[in-house]
């Protein structure tokens, strides 16, 4: 069996790859691993807890399969002697926050993020609301199906509903805002996902006038033509309504993208640029540094340099961004996809938190989002996935020489990134240049070299 955990938990087609049996076994193994690692403490005095027993919070997005997977996860945890608080449908960052706020020893989120409705996933959070390190995920996999002494009688975990805790999360994100959003007209695209209740509520409470789309989940329509991966409808409505800003979340609302009043898309790099410049000006940007991945646009890095802000690069994945932030004590980081981590206020990417602070910057500056986002100029970026090649050959001399020639041609006006896929026989070729034509030409040329040298 290959590795179960991917870059963001365990995912697959629910009922086929991700079965109820697997969900239950994963939850039992997670309880044992985290317990053995000393992550649990006596639960006395915490909501829904029993003396001396660990407690877990469990949330999900609205997918139909989340209903049976939630039941399986809760059953596995309770059978292992863990008290469970069922949070219901909430964003991933809400589950992370409530893991800490409710004094829980672990959190579980059932979601496949931006994937289509048939998919689902399970991700575990440690005490404090952080994602699991690779080593802990590996140990959970290794302990699947092991023999164990099963609690009985009073030792089994108890299950309680905690649906009202959503307000605690909304109040938390609102408490981080420096000012209200009065007078701002916002269109929210909730992707028929986990934020369909809490996001509109938070923005309305902050003073914004809100129109929603993608806010009627039926269990099967999550991310279907809406959300951060399908922005056309949001762009159309923002322009036709004359709204100030559009905000789009993904299925579990751990990221967001924005749309300016002009219909222009504002991506994660631009959102980070706006927030970084504002935080830098207010003296709130720790180390005058922002953390981004190698896939962030070169335009972002040039803009940060011009603003006197350093950029630290990590591998692709918000977990690697978070690791670098925690190691360096930095407060802002994220990805082009819209995963933005504001570590002063959250332990994960949080689409609602990010959008509120972005909208706050618009109000505070008294300028349209399009103008704020112009702090950086996105260079044309072309990505070519070369399939059916040996990813281990990504550094062969022929390809290295071709990359050096392309970089010499680009100078400081662009860059090249060759990245082998972590899971498939594929090498990704990314080129940024001053013009789309140059980027496409060089990307195609390098892709041909990959096919020849790495086939």
TORKOL-4160 file (C-alpha; in steps of 0.2 Angstrom, whole numbers, padded with zeros to 4 digits, m for minus):
455
<pt num="1" X="0000" Y="0000" Z="0000"/>
<pt num="2" X="0007" Y="0017" Z="m0005"/>
<pt num="3" X="0007" Y="0032" Z="0008"/>
<pt num="4" X="m0011" Y="0037" Z="0013"/>
<pt num="5" X="m0007" Y="0055" Z="0019"/>
<pt num="6" X="m0004" Y="0067" Z="0005"/>
<pt num="7" X="0000" Y="0086" Z="0006"/>
<pt num="8" X="m0016" Y="0089" Z="0016"/>
<pt num="9" X="m0022" Y="0074" Z="0025"/>
<pt num="10" X="m0030" Y="0058" Z="0017"/>
<pt num="11" X="m0041" Y="0061" Z="0002"/>
<pt num="12" X="m0050" Y="0050" Z="m0011"/>
<pt num="13" X="m0066" Y="0046" Z="m0018"/>
<pt num="14" X="m0078" Y="0044" Z="m0003"/>
<pt num="15" X="m0085" Y="0026" Z="m0002"/>
<pt num="16" X="m0072" Y="0019" Z="m0014"/>
<pt num="17" X="m0055" Y="0026" Z="m0009"/>
<pt num="18" X="m0060" Y="0034" Z="0007"/>
<pt num="19" X="m0071" Y="0021" Z="0016"/>
<pt num="20" X="m0080" Y="0022" Z="0032"/>
<pt num="21" X="m0069" Y="0007" Z="0038"/>
<pt num="22" X="m0053" Y="0017" Z="0034"/>
<pt num="23" X="m0060" Y="0033" Z="0042"/>
<pt num="24" X="m0063" Y="0023" Z="0058"/>
<pt num="25" X="m0047" Y="0015" Z="0058"/>
<pt num="26" X="m0037" Y="0031" Z="0055"/>
<pt num="27" X="m0046" Y="0039" Z="0069"/>
<pt num="28" X="m0042" Y="0025" Z="0081"/>
<pt num="29" X="m0024" Y="0025" Z="0075"/>
<pt num="30" X="m0023" Y="0044" Z="0077"/>
<pt num="31" X="m0030" Y="0043" Z="0095"/>
<pt num="32" X="m0016" Y="0030" Z="0099"/>
<pt num="33" X="m0002" Y="0039" Z="0091"/>
<pt num="34" X="m0006" Y="0056" Z="0098"/>
<pt num="35" X="m0010" Y="0049" Z="0115"/>
<pt num="36" X="0007" Y="0039" Z="0116"/>
<pt num="37" X="0016" Y="0055" Z="0111"/>
<pt num="38" X="0009" Y="0064" Z="0126"/>
<pt num="39" X="m0002" Y="0076" Z="0116"/>
<pt num="40" X="m0017" Y="0072" Z="0128"/>
<pt num="41" X="m0020" Y="0079" Z="0145"/>
<pt num="42" X="m0033" Y="0077" Z="0158"/>
<pt num="43" X="m0049" Y="0084" Z="0151"/>
<pt num="44" X="m0056" Y="0090" Z="0168"/>
<pt num="45" X="m0066" Y="0106" Z="0167"/>
<pt num="46" X="m0067" Y="0107" Z="0148"/>
<pt num="47" X="m0083" Y="0108" Z="0138"/>
<pt num="48" X="m0090" Y="0090" Z="0135"/>
<pt num="49" X="m0076" Y="0081" Z="0144"/>
<pt num="50" X="m0074" Y="0068" Z="0157"/>
<pt num="51" X="m0061" Y="0068" Z="0170"/>
<pt num="52" X="m0045" Y="0060" Z="0164"/>
<pt num="53" X="m0050" Y="0058" Z="0146"/>
<pt num="54" X="m0044" Y="0066" Z="0130"/>
<pt num="55" X="m0056" Y="0077" Z="0120"/>
<pt num="56" X="m0057" Y="0079" Z="0101"/>
<pt num="57" X="m0067" Y="0092" Z="0090"/>
<pt num="58" X="m0074" Y="0086" Z="0074"/>
<pt num="59" X="m0080" Y="0097" Z="0059"/>
<pt num="60" X="m0084" Y="0094" Z="0041"/>
<pt num="61" X="m0089" Y="0103" Z="0025"/>
<pt num="62" X="m0107" Y="0100" Z="0018"/>
<pt num="63" X="m0103" Y="0085" Z="0006"/>
<pt num="64" X="m0115" Y="0071" Z="0007"/>
<pt num="65" X="m0101" Y="0059" Z="0011"/>
<pt num="66" X="m0096" Y="0069" Z="0026"/>
<pt num="67" X="m0111" Y="0063" Z="0035"/>
<pt num="68" X="m0106" Y="0044" Z="0035"/>
<pt num="69" X="m0087" Y="0049" Z="0037"/>
<pt num="70" X="m0091" Y="0060" Z="0052"/>
<pt num="71" X="m0100" Y="0045" Z="0060"/>
<pt num="72" X="m0086" Y="0034" Z="0057"/>
<pt num="73" X="m0073" Y="0046" Z="0063"/>
<pt num="74" X="m0083" Y="0050" Z="0079"/>
<pt num="75" X="m0086" Y="0031" Z="0082"/>
<pt num="76" X="m0067" Y="0027" Z="0080"/>
<pt num="77" X="m0062" Y="0041" Z="0092"/>
<pt num="78" X="m0075" Y="0037" Z="0105"/>
<pt num="79" X="m0071" Y="0018" Z="0104"/>
<pt num="80" X="m0053" Y="0023" Z="0108"/>
<pt num="81" X="m0059" Y="0032" Z="0124"/>
<pt num="82" X="m0059" Y="0050" Z="0117"/>
<pt num="83" X="m0073" Y="0062" Z="0121"/>
<pt num="84" X="m0080" Y="0070" Z="0105"/>
<pt num="85" X="m0087" Y="0087" Z="0102"/>
<pt num="86" X="m0096" Y="0087" Z="0085"/>
<pt num="87" X="m0095" Y="0105" Z="0078"/>
<pt num="88" X="m0105" Y="0101" Z="0062"/>
<pt num="89" X="m0102" Y="0111" Z="0046"/>
<pt num="90" X="m0088" Y="0123" Z="0049"/>
<pt num="91" X="m0072" Y="0129" Z="0039"/>
<pt num="92" X="m0056" Y="0120" Z="0042"/>
<pt num="93" X="m0048" Y="0136" Z="0051"/>
<pt num="94" X="m0063" Y="0136" Z="0063"/>
<pt num="95" X="m0060" Y="0118" Z="0068"/>
<pt num="96" X="m0041" Y="0123" Z="0070"/>
<pt num="97" X="m0046" Y="0138" Z="0081"/>
<pt num="98" X="m0059" Y="0128" Z="0091"/>
<pt num="99" X="m0046" Y="0115" Z="0095"/>
<pt num="100" X="m0037" Y="0127" Z="0105"/>
<pt num="101" X="m0052" Y="0138" Z="0111"/>
<pt num="102" X="m0061" Y="0123" Z="0118"/>
<pt num="103" X="m0045" Y="0115" Z="0126"/>
<pt num="104" X="m0046" Y="0100" Z="0114"/>
<pt num="105" X="m0032" Y="0088" Z="0112"/>
<pt num="106" X="m0035" Y="0085" Z="0094"/>
<pt num="107" X="m0045" Y="0091" Z="0080"/>
<pt num="108" X="m0052" Y="0082" Z="0064"/>
<pt num="109" X="m0058" Y="0090" Z="0048"/>
<pt num="110" X="m0068" Y="0080" Z="0035"/>
<pt num="111" X="m0066" Y="0089" Z="0019"/>
<pt num="112" X="m0058" Y="0088" Z="0001"/>
<pt num="113" X="m0056" Y="0107" Z="0000"/>
<pt num="114" X="m0058" Y="0113" Z="m0018"/>
<pt num="115" X="m0061" Y="0095" Z="m0025"/>
<pt num="116" X="m0077" Y="0090" Z="m0033"/>
<pt num="117" X="m0091" Y="0083" Z="m0022"/>
<pt num="118" X="m0088" Y="0064" Z="m0024"/>
<pt num="119" X="m0071" Y="0067" Z="m0016"/>
<pt num="120" X="m0068" Y="0069" Z="0003"/>
<pt num="121" X="m0054" Y="0069" Z="0015"/>
<pt num="122" X="m0048" Y="0068" Z="0033"/>
<pt num="123" X="m0035" Y="0079" Z="0041"/>
<pt num="124" X="m0030" Y="0078" Z="0059"/>
<pt num="125" X="m0024" Y="0093" Z="0070"/>
<pt num="126" X="m0013" Y="0093" Z="0085"/>
<pt num="127" X="m0017" Y="0102" Z="0101"/>
<pt num="128" X="m0015" Y="0120" Z="0097"/>
<pt num="129" X="m0023" Y="0118" Z="0080"/>
<pt num="130" X="m0008" Y="0114" Z="0070"/>
<pt num="131" X="m0007" Y="0101" Z="0056"/>
<pt num="132" X="0002" Y="0085" Z="0059"/>
<pt num="133" X="0021" Y="0084" Z="0055"/>
<pt num="134" X="0025" Y="0071" Z="0042"/>
<pt num="135" X="0033" Y="0059" Z="0055"/>
<pt num="136" X="0017" Y="0058" Z="0065"/>
<pt num="137" X="0007" Y="0055" Z="0049"/>
<pt num="138" X="0019" Y="0041" Z="0045"/>
<pt num="139" X="0016" Y="0033" Z="0063"/>
<pt num="140" X="m0002" Y="0034" Z="0061"/>
<pt num="141" X="m0001" Y="0024" Z="0045"/>
<pt num="142" X="0010" Y="0011" Z="0053"/>
<pt num="143" X="m0002" Y="0008" Z="0067"/>
<pt num="144" X="m0017" Y="0005" Z="0056"/>
<pt num="145" X="m0025" Y="m0011" Z="0061"/>
<pt num="146" X="m0014" Y="m0015" Z="0076"/>
<pt num="147" X="m0021" Y="m0025" Z="0090"/>
<pt num="148" X="m0026" Y="m0014" Z="0105"/>
<pt num="149" X="m0035" Y="m0015" Z="0122"/>
<pt num="150" X="m0053" Y="m0008" Z="0119"/>
<pt num="151" X="m0061" Y="0002" Z="0133"/>
<pt num="152" X="m0077" Y="m0004" Z="0139"/>
<pt num="153" X="m0091" Y="0003" Z="0151"/>
<pt num="154" X="m0087" Y="0020" Z="0158"/>
<pt num="155" X="m0070" Y="0021" Z="0149"/>
<pt num="156" X="m0077" Y="0023" Z="0132"/>
<pt num="157" X="m0078" Y="0041" Z="0125"/>
<pt num="158" X="m0094" Y="0051" Z="0125"/>
<pt num="159" X="m0101" Y="0061" Z="0110"/>
<pt num="160" X="m0109" Y="0078" Z="0112"/>
<pt num="161" X="m0115" Y="0091" Z="0099"/>
<pt num="162" X="m0106" Y="0108" Z="0099"/>
<pt num="163" X="m0114" Y="0116" Z="0084"/>
<pt num="164" X="m0116" Y="0133" Z="0094"/>
<pt num="165" X="m0097" Y="0135" Z="0094"/>
<pt num="166" X="m0097" Y="0143" Z="0077"/>
<pt num="167" X="m0101" Y="0160" Z="0085"/>
<pt num="168" X="m0085" Y="0158" Z="0095"/>
<pt num="169" X="m0075" Y="0157" Z="0079"/>
<pt num="170" X="m0084" Y="0172" Z="0071"/>
<pt num="171" X="m0082" Y="0182" Z="0086"/>
<pt num="172" X="m0063" Y="0178" Z="0086"/>
<pt num="173" X="m0060" Y="0183" Z="0068"/>
<pt num="174" X="m0070" Y="0199" Z="0070"/>
<pt num="175" X="m0060" Y="0203" Z="0086"/>
<pt num="176" X="m0044" Y="0204" Z="0075"/>
<pt num="177" X="m0051" Y="0218" Z="0064"/>
<pt num="178" X="m0044" Y="0236" Z="0067"/>
<pt num="179" X="m0060" Y="0244" Z="0061"/>
<pt num="180" X="m0077" Y="0241" Z="0053"/>
<pt num="181" X="m0082" Y="0238" Z="0035"/>
<pt num="182" X="m0097" Y="0250" Z="0035"/>
<pt num="183" X="m0101" Y="0256" Z="0017"/>
<pt num="184" X="m0092" Y="0242" Z="0008"/>
<pt num="185" X="m0103" Y="0232" Z="m0005"/>
<pt num="186" X="m0096" Y="0214" Z="m0006"/>
<pt num="187" X="m0101" Y="0199" Z="m0016"/>
<pt num="188" X="m0097" Y="0183" Z="m0007"/>
<pt num="189" X="m0095" Y="0166" Z="m0016"/>
<pt num="190" X="m0095" Y="0153" Z="m0003"/>
<pt num="191" X="m0093" Y="0138" Z="m0015"/>
<pt num="192" X="m0108" Y="0129" Z="m0008"/>
<pt num="193" X="m0096" Y="0125" Z="0005"/>
<pt num="194" X="m0091" Y="0126" Z="0024"/>
<pt num="195" X="m0092" Y="0145" Z="0025"/>
<pt num="196" X="m0109" Y="0147" Z="0018"/>
<pt num="197" X="m0116" Y="0153" Z="0036"/>
<pt num="198" X="m0101" Y="0160" Z="0045"/>
<pt num="199" X="m0094" Y="0171" Z="0031"/>
<pt num="200" X="m0109" Y="0181" Z="0027"/>
<pt num="201" X="m0113" Y="0183" Z="0046"/>
<pt num="202" X="m0095" Y="0189" Z="0050"/>
<pt num="203" X="m0095" Y="0202" Z="0036"/>
<pt num="204" X="m0113" Y="0208" Z="0040"/>
<pt num="205" X="m0108" Y="0210" Z="0058"/>
<pt num="206" X="m0093" Y="0220" Z="0053"/>
<pt num="207" X="m0104" Y="0232" Z="0044"/>
<pt num="208" X="m0102" Y="0227" Z="0026"/>
<pt num="209" X="m0117" Y="0226" Z="0014"/>
<pt num="210" X="m0117" Y="0208" Z="0008"/>
<pt num="211" X="m0124" Y="0198" Z="m0007"/>
<pt num="212" X="m0120" Y="0179" Z="m0008"/>
<pt num="213" X="m0118" Y="0166" Z="m0021"/>
<pt num="214" X="m0114" Y="0148" Z="m0019"/>
<pt num="215" X="m0122" Y="0149" Z="m0002"/>
<pt num="216" X="m0135" Y="0135" Z="m0004"/>
<pt num="217" X="m0126" Y="0118" Z="m0001"/>
<pt num="218" X="m0136" Y="0102" Z="m0005"/>
<pt num="219" X="m0122" Y="0090" Z="m0002"/>
<pt num="220" X="m0118" Y="0088" Z="m0020"/>
<pt num="221" X="m0115" Y="0105" Z="m0027"/>
<pt num="222" X="m0099" Y="0110" Z="m0017"/>
<pt num="223" X="m0087" Y="0119" Z="m0029"/>
<pt num="224" X="m0098" Y="0116" Z="m0044"/>
<pt num="225" X="m0095" Y="0131" Z="m0055"/>
<pt num="226" X="m0092" Y="0142" Z="m0040"/>
<pt num="227" X="m0079" Y="0146" Z="m0027"/>
<pt num="228" X="m0061" Y="0151" Z="m0028"/>
<pt num="229" X="m0057" Y="0139" Z="m0043"/>
<pt num="230" X="m0072" Y="0145" Z="m0053"/>
<pt num="231" X="m0072" Y="0164" Z="m0053"/>
<pt num="232" X="m0082" Y="0169" Z="m0069"/>
<pt num="233" X="m0099" Y="0170" Z="m0061"/>
<pt num="234" X="m0092" Y="0180" Z="m0046"/>
<pt num="235" X="m0083" Y="0192" Z="m0059"/>
<pt num="236" X="m0099" Y="0194" Z="m0068"/>
<pt num="237" X="m0110" Y="0198" Z="m0053"/>
<pt num="238" X="m0097" Y="0210" Z="m0045"/>
<pt num="239" X="m0097" Y="0221" Z="m0061"/>
<pt num="240" X="m0115" Y="0220" Z="m0065"/>
<pt num="241" X="m0120" Y="0225" Z="m0047"/>
<pt num="242" X="m0107" Y="0238" Z="m0046"/>
<pt num="243" X="m0100" Y="0230" Z="m0030"/>
<pt num="244" X="m0084" Y="0236" Z="m0022"/>
<pt num="245" X="m0076" Y="0219" Z="m0020"/>
<pt num="246" X="m0080" Y="0200" Z="m0023"/>
<pt num="247" X="m0073" Y="0187" Z="m0012"/>
<pt num="248" X="m0072" Y="0168" Z="m0016"/>
<pt num="249" X="m0068" Y="0154" Z="m0004"/>
<pt num="250" X="m0065" Y="0136" Z="m0008"/>
<pt num="251" X="m0075" Y="0121" Z="m0001"/>
<pt num="252" X="m0067" Y="0121" Z="0017"/>
<pt num="253" X="m0063" Y="0140" Z="0017"/>
<pt num="254" X="m0045" Y="0139" Z="0021"/>
<pt num="255" X="m0041" Y="0150" Z="0007"/>
<pt num="256" X="m0049" Y="0165" Z="m0003"/>
<pt num="257" X="m0046" Y="0175" Z="m0019"/>
<pt num="258" X="m0054" Y="0192" Z="m0023"/>
<pt num="259" X="m0061" Y="0201" Z="m0037"/>
<pt num="260" X="m0059" Y="0220" Z="m0039"/>
<pt num="261" X="m0074" Y="0231" Z="m0045"/>
<pt num="262" X="m0067" Y="0230" Z="m0062"/>
<pt num="263" X="m0069" Y="0211" Z="m0063"/>
<pt num="264" X="m0050" Y="0209" Z="m0061"/>
<pt num="265" X="m0045" Y="0194" Z="m0051"/>
<pt num="266" X="m0034" Y="0197" Z="m0036"/>
<pt num="267" X="m0024" Y="0181" Z="m0032"/>
<pt num="268" X="m0015" Y="0175" Z="m0017"/>
<pt num="269" X="0001" Y="0184" Z="m0021"/>
<pt num="270" X="m0008" Y="0201" Z="m0023"/>
<pt num="271" X="m0018" Y="0198" Z="m0007"/>
<pt num="272" X="m0002" Y="0195" Z="0003"/>
<pt num="273" X="0007" Y="0210" Z="m0005"/>
<pt num="274" X="m0008" Y="0221" Z="0001"/>
<pt num="275" X="m0007" Y="0214" Z="0018"/>
<pt num="276" X="0012" Y="0214" Z="0019"/>
<pt num="277" X="0013" Y="0232" Z="0014"/>
<pt num="278" X="0000" Y="0237" Z="0027"/>
<pt num="279" X="0007" Y="0227" Z="0041"/>
<pt num="280" X="0025" Y="0234" Z="0037"/>
<pt num="281" X="0018" Y="0252" Z="0037"/>
<pt num="282" X="0010" Y="0248" Z="0054"/>
<pt num="283" X="0026" Y="0240" Z="0061"/>
<pt num="284" X="0016" Y="0223" Z="0063"/>
<pt num="285" X="0026" Y="0213" Z="0050"/>
<pt num="286" X="0038" Y="0203" Z="0061"/>
<pt num="287" X="0056" Y="0204" Z="0054"/>
<pt num="288" X="0050" Y="0214" Z="0040"/>
<pt num="289" X="0048" Y="0197" Z="0031"/>
<pt num="290" X="0034" Y="0187" Z="0022"/>
<pt num="291" X="0035" Y="0169" Z="0018"/>
<pt num="292" X="0030" Y="0162" Z="0001"/>
<pt num="293" X="0033" Y="0147" Z="m0010"/>
<pt num="294" X="0044" Y="0145" Z="m0025"/>
<pt num="295" X="0028" Y="0146" Z="m0036"/>
<pt num="296" X="0024" Y="0164" Z="m0030"/>
<pt num="297" X="0025" Y="0176" Z="m0045"/>
<pt num="298" X="0042" Y="0185" Z="m0047"/>
<pt num="299" X="0031" Y="0201" Z="m0047"/>
<pt num="300" X="0027" Y="0198" Z="m0029"/>
<pt num="301" X="0045" Y="0196" Z="m0025"/>
<pt num="302" X="0050" Y="0212" Z="m0034"/>
<pt num="303" X="0036" Y="0222" Z="m0026"/>
<pt num="304" X="0042" Y="0216" Z="m0009"/>
<pt num="305" X="0060" Y="0221" Z="m0012"/>
<pt num="306" X="0054" Y="0238" Z="m0018"/>
<pt num="307" X="0044" Y="0240" Z="m0001"/>
<pt num="308" X="0059" Y="0235" Z="0009"/>
<pt num="309" X="0051" Y="0218" Z="0014"/>
<pt num="310" X="0061" Y="0202" Z="0013"/>
<pt num="311" X="0054" Y="0186" Z="0006"/>
<pt num="312" X="0058" Y="0168" Z="0012"/>
<pt num="313" X="0054" Y="0154" Z="0000"/>
<pt num="314" X="0048" Y="0137" Z="0004"/>
<pt num="315" X="0042" Y="0121" Z="m0005"/>
<pt num="316" X="0025" Y="0121" Z="m0012"/>
<pt num="317" X="0012" Y="0118" Z="0002"/>
<pt num="318" X="0005" Y="0128" Z="0016"/>
<pt num="319" X="0012" Y="0117" Z="0029"/>
<pt num="320" X="0030" Y="0121" Z="0023"/>
<pt num="321" X="0025" Y="0140" Z="0024"/>
<pt num="322" X="0019" Y="0137" Z="0041"/>
<pt num="323" X="0035" Y="0128" Z="0047"/>
<pt num="324" X="0046" Y="0142" Z="0040"/>
<pt num="325" X="0035" Y="0155" Z="0049"/>
<pt num="326" X="0035" Y="0146" Z="0066"/>
<pt num="327" X="0054" Y="0143" Z="0065"/>
<pt num="328" X="0058" Y="0161" Z="0060"/>
<pt num="329" X="0044" Y="0169" Z="0071"/>
<pt num="330" X="0036" Y="0177" Z="0056"/>
<pt num="331" X="0018" Y="0183" Z="0055"/>
<pt num="332" X="0013" Y="0183" Z="0037"/>
<pt num="333" X="0015" Y="0169" Z="0024"/>
<pt num="334" X="0005" Y="0160" Z="0010"/>
<pt num="335" X="0003" Y="0154" Z="m0007"/>
<pt num="336" X="m0003" Y="0161" Z="m0024"/>
<pt num="337" X="m0018" Y="0149" Z="m0023"/>
<pt num="338" X="m0025" Y="0160" Z="m0009"/>
<pt num="339" X="m0019" Y="0150" Z="0007"/>
<pt num="340" X="m0014" Y="0165" Z="0018"/>
<pt num="341" X="m0008" Y="0162" Z="0036"/>
<pt num="342" X="m0009" Y="0176" Z="0048"/>
<pt num="343" X="0000" Y="0168" Z="0062"/>
<pt num="344" X="m0004" Y="0181" Z="0075"/>
<pt num="345" X="m0023" Y="0176" Z="0073"/>
<pt num="346" X="m0023" Y="0158" Z="0066"/>
<pt num="347" X="m0013" Y="0142" Z="0065"/>
<pt num="348" X="m0019" Y="0138" Z="0047"/>
<pt num="349" X="m0024" Y="0147" Z="0031"/>
<pt num="350" X="m0040" Y="0156" Z="0035"/>
<pt num="351" X="m0050" Y="0162" Z="0020"/>
<pt num="352" X="m0063" Y="0172" Z="0031"/>
<pt num="353" X="m0049" Y="0180" Z="0042"/>
<pt num="354" X="m0039" Y="0184" Z="0026"/>
<pt num="355" X="m0054" Y="0192" Z="0017"/>
<pt num="356" X="m0059" Y="0202" Z="0032"/>
<pt num="357" X="m0041" Y="0210" Z="0034"/>
<pt num="358" X="m0041" Y="0213" Z="0015"/>
<pt num="359" X="m0057" Y="0222" Z="0015"/>
<pt num="360" X="m0052" Y="0232" Z="0031"/>
<pt num="361" X="m0037" Y="0238" Z="0021"/>
<pt num="362" X="m0048" Y="0244" Z="0007"/>
<pt num="363" X="m0059" Y="0254" Z="0020"/>
<pt num="364" X="m0044" Y="0260" Z="0029"/>
<pt num="365" X="m0034" Y="0266" Z="0014"/>
<pt num="366" X="m0050" Y="0273" Z="0006"/>
<pt num="367" X="m0044" Y="0266" Z="m0011"/>
<pt num="368" X="m0052" Y="0253" Z="m0022"/>
<pt num="369" X="m0045" Y="0235" Z="m0021"/>
<pt num="370" X="m0038" Y="0236" Z="m0039"/>
<pt num="371" X="m0027" Y="0251" Z="m0034"/>
<pt num="372" X="m0021" Y="0243" Z="m0018"/>
<pt num="373" X="m0017" Y="0227" Z="m0028"/>
<pt num="374" X="m0007" Y="0237" Z="m0041"/>
<pt num="375" X="0007" Y="0237" Z="m0028"/>
<pt num="376" X="0013" Y="0222" Z="m0038"/>
<pt num="377" X="0013" Y="0218" Z="m0056"/>
<pt num="378" X="0010" Y="0200" Z="m0060"/>
<pt num="379" X="0023" Y="0194" Z="m0073"/>
<pt num="380" X="0016" Y="0182" Z="m0086"/>
<pt num="381" X="0018" Y="0164" Z="m0079"/>
<pt num="382" X="0017" Y="0149" Z="m0090"/>
<pt num="383" X="0016" Y="0131" Z="m0082"/>
<pt num="384" X="0019" Y="0116" Z="m0093"/>
<pt num="385" X="0017" Y="0098" Z="m0085"/>
<pt num="386" X="0027" Y="0086" Z="m0095"/>
<pt num="387" X="0020" Y="0069" Z="m0092"/>
<pt num="388" X="0027" Y="0051" Z="m0094"/>
<pt num="389" X="0045" Y="0056" Z="m0090"/>
<pt num="390" X="0057" Y="0051" Z="m0076"/>
<pt num="391" X="0055" Y="0064" Z="m0063"/>
<pt num="392" X="0072" Y="0058" Z="m0055"/>
<pt num="393" X="0081" Y="0065" Z="m0071"/>
<pt num="394" X="0075" Y="0083" Z="m0067"/>
<pt num="395" X="0093" Y="0088" Z="m0064"/>
<pt num="396" X="0102" Y="0080" Z="m0079"/>
<pt num="397" X="0116" Y="0090" Z="m0087"/>
<pt num="398" X="0106" Y="0093" Z="m0104"/>
<pt num="399" X="0091" Y="0101" Z="m0094"/>
<pt num="400" X="0103" Y="0110" Z="m0082"/>
<pt num="401" X="0111" Y="0118" Z="m0097"/>
<pt num="402" X="0095" Y="0123" Z="m0106"/>
<pt num="403" X="0088" Y="0131" Z="m0090"/>
<pt num="404" X="0104" Y="0141" Z="m0088"/>
<pt num="405" X="0103" Y="0147" Z="m0106"/>
<pt num="406" X="0084" Y="0152" Z="m0103"/>
<pt num="407" X="0089" Y="0161" Z="m0087"/>
<pt num="408" X="0103" Y="0171" Z="m0096"/>
<pt num="409" X="0090" Y="0176" Z="m0109"/>
<pt num="410" X="0078" Y="0182" Z="m0096"/>
<pt num="411" X="0090" Y="0191" Z="m0085"/>
<pt num="412" X="0081" Y="0200" Z="m0070"/>
<pt num="413" X="0065" Y="0201" Z="m0080"/>
<pt num="414" X="0060" Y="0183" Z="m0077"/>
<pt num="415" X="0064" Y="0166" Z="m0070"/>
<pt num="416" X="0063" Y="0147" Z="m0073"/>
<pt num="417" X="0058" Y="0134" Z="m0061"/>
<pt num="418" X="0059" Y="0115" Z="m0065"/>
<pt num="419" X="0050" Y="0105" Z="m0052"/>
<pt num="420" X="0047" Y="0086" Z="m0052"/>
<pt num="421" X="0030" Y="0080" Z="m0047"/>
<pt num="422" X="0030" Y="0072" Z="m0029"/>
<pt num="423" X="0017" Y="0059" Z="m0035"/>
<pt num="424" X="0017" Y="0056" Z="m0053"/>
<pt num="425" X="0029" Y="0053" Z="m0068"/>
<pt num="426" X="0029" Y="0071" Z="m0072"/>
<pt num="427" X="0041" Y="0086" Z="m0072"/>
<pt num="428" X="0033" Y="0104" Z="m0071"/>
<pt num="429" X="0041" Y="0118" Z="m0081"/>
<pt num="430" X="0037" Y="0135" Z="m0075"/>
<pt num="431" X="0043" Y="0151" Z="m0084"/>
<pt num="432" X="0040" Y="0169" Z="m0080"/>
<pt num="433" X="0044" Y="0183" Z="m0092"/>
<pt num="434" X="0041" Y="0201" Z="m0096"/>
<pt num="435" X="0029" Y="0195" Z="m0110"/>
<pt num="436" X="0017" Y="0180" Z="m0112"/>
<pt num="437" X="0025" Y="0177" Z="m0129"/>
<pt num="438" X="0042" Y="0175" Z="m0121"/>
<pt num="439" X="0036" Y="0164" Z="m0107"/>
<pt num="440" X="0027" Y="0153" Z="m0118"/>
<pt num="441" X="0042" Y="0151" Z="m0130"/>
<pt num="442" X="0054" Y="0147" Z="m0117"/>
<pt num="443" X="0042" Y="0135" Z="m0108"/>
<pt num="444" X="0039" Y="0125" Z="m0124"/>
<pt num="445" X="0058" Y="0125" Z="m0127"/>
<pt num="446" X="0062" Y="0118" Z="m0110"/>
<pt num="447" X="0047" Y="0106" Z="m0111"/>
<pt num="448" X="0055" Y="0098" Z="m0127"/>
<pt num="449" X="0072" Y="0097" Z="m0118"/>
<pt num="450" X="0063" Y="0088" Z="m0104"/>
<pt num="451" X="0054" Y="0075" Z="m0115"/>
<pt num="452" X="0071" Y="0072" Z="m0124"/>
<pt num="453" X="0083" Y="0071" Z="m0109"/>
<pt num="454" X="0071" Y="0064" Z="m0096"/>
<pt num="455" X="0060" Y="0052" Z="m0106"/>
